[in-house]
Amino acid sequence: SQTIHQWPATLVQPVGSPLSLECTVEGTSNPNLYWYRQAAGRGLQLLFYSVGIGQISSEVPQNLSASRPQDRQFILSSKKLLLSDSGFYLCAGLTPGRTYEQYFGPGTRLTVT
Amino acid sequence: GDSVTQMEGPVTLSEEAFLTINCTYTATGYPSLFWYVQYPGEGLQLLLKATKADDKGSNKGFEATYRKETTSFHLEKGSVQVSDSAVYFCALQHTGNQFYFGTGTSLTVIP
């Protein structure tokens, strides 16, 4: 079965510092991968999705970026964090043609101070 | 565009009460519909799904029926337990690779 790994689980970073969150997938190949942000008490906001290596679609203009250097690796980055970047970041995957649903990682709680 | 609207919470119920969380959607054609559950501090887990009209998804005592005529996918459970306390998300997937999630409904079950 497909499993999403994310790290770190929690992160506290000062404003203006860089960010790198990593997501890896096991148990499948050629997945579609997604980054979501969940602000406190709110729903999921899709940030980026990728259908393959080097292919990134951005849904929301912001100071975040994403990269997919390998088939099963998806990275969320920022050069300079803002207070408004605080939230719970979720990586998700989907294997086209094999399953309809997304499977989620455990999430990273980011607090920008 | 595609969207999902779900009942706002929070919802507080006593153990063994009946649960309904309403979800309606807007989409052309025939999307797939899902309910996900999120326990505190964790990622989302798929609870149930339905991929065509009149399908009923069920899992762990929860059920939801895909109603094309009312564009709804309401979540129900006949007798909730304390362990059902979580946030529930309705979602749809349509053409392409994107999912659309509702804003989530927080459920607290008290003994």
Boltz contact constraints between the chains, C-beta under 6 A:
constraints:
  - contact:
      token1: [A, 32]
      token2: [B, 97]
      max_distance: 6.0
  - contact:
      token1: [A, 43]
      token2: [B, 101]
      max_distance: 6.0
  - contact:
      token1: [A, 43]
      token2: [B, 103]
      max_distance: 6.0
  - contact:
      token1: [A, 43]
      token2: [B, 104]
      max_distance: 6.0
  - contact:
      token1: [A, 44]
      token2: [B, 101]
      max_distance: 6.0
  - contact:
      token1: [A, 49]
      token2: [B, 97]
      max_distance: 6.0
  - contact:
      token1: [A, 90]
      token2: [B, 43]
      max_distance: 6.0
  - contact:
      token1: [A, 100]
      token2: [B, 32]
      max_distance: 6.0
  - contact:
      token1: [A, 100]
      token2: [B, 51]
      max_distance: 6.0
  - contact:
      token1: [A, 101]
      token2: [B, 34]
      max_distance: 6.0
  - contact:
      token1: [A, 101]
      token2: [B, 46]
      max_distance: 6.0
  - contact:
      token1: [A, 101]
      token2: [B, 49]
      max_distance: 6.0
  - contact:
      token1: [A, 102]
      token2: [B, 99]
      max_distance: 6.0
  - contact:
      token1: [A, 104]
      token2: [B, 43]
      max_distance: 6.0
  - contact:
      token1: [A, 104]
      token2: [B, 44]
      max_distance: 6.0
  - contact:
      token1: [A, 105]
      token2: [B, 43]
      max_distance: 6.0
  - contact:
      token1: [A, 106]
      token2: [B, 42]
      max_distance: 6.0
  - contact:
      token1: [A, 106]
      token2: [B, 43]
      max_distance: 6.0
  - contact:
      token1: [A, 107]
      token2: [B, 43]
      max_distance: 6.0
